[in-house]
């Protein structure tokens, strides 16, 4: 598991901007900071992918370079992931993309459930797949998402990318995900509260990016 804020870098500034309530009020800054984290994690993931050598011509000579053997498939969890996803897409700009509509349904007195209302993905057979969701809380929606995705092929490997994660979500994934995967986390926070929100967290990433929903 890679945890970005365990390493000193400019990413601390972007994470701070996502969390600080005085900065959160600026939606453009919030989306930009989320996109920047996506770019940084996309770069870190790129170090683990497979490359092949090829030859290019400069104005002066031929030289050798490397390129990805194949682009990963990017899966964005709507709507909160869109700015985060844009960061990945700016690095893997030729990648196929898939989109999943998922949201947490909270009924008073009942256990939290996950609702899915949209799924549009390409073939995932033998692909490196990056699932992009800014908040990894309970991990339940992620496991259910992966089960839905497996109907579209068996990925070679899944990379789970989150800006903020809770230990409970990490534990749930470790206990329930039986296919090859890696976790890429911006910051691993303290816990979930009694409403299954990450603490200290940052609030609702979708609302902060695009405004409150009814």
SULHU-V203261 format. One line per field, one symbol per residue. ss: DSSP state (A for helix, B for strand, O for the rest). phi: phi as a letter, one per 40 degrees, with the letter a starting at -180 (. if undefined). Layout:
# SULHU-V203261
ss->???
phi->???
This chain:
# SULHU-V203261
ss->OBBAAAOOOOAAAAAAAAAOAAAAOOAAAAAAAAAAAAAAAAAAAAOOOOBBBBBBBOOOOBBBBBBBOOOOBBBBBBOOOAAAAAAAAAAOOOOOBBBBBBBBBOOOOOOOBBBBBBBBOOOOOOOBBBBBOOBBOOOAAAAAAAAAAAAAOOOOBBBBBBBBBOAAAAAAAAAAOOOOBBBBBBBBOOBBOOOOOBBOOOOOAAAAAAOOOO
phi->.bbcccbcacddcccccccccccdcccccccccccccccccccccdcbccbbcabbbccbacacabaccaccccbbccbccdccddcccccbcbccbbbbcaacbbbdgbcdbbbbbaaabccbdfbcbbcbacbbccgcccccdccccccbhcccabbbbbcbbbdccccccdcbcbbdabbbbcacccabccbgccbcfahccccccbhcbc
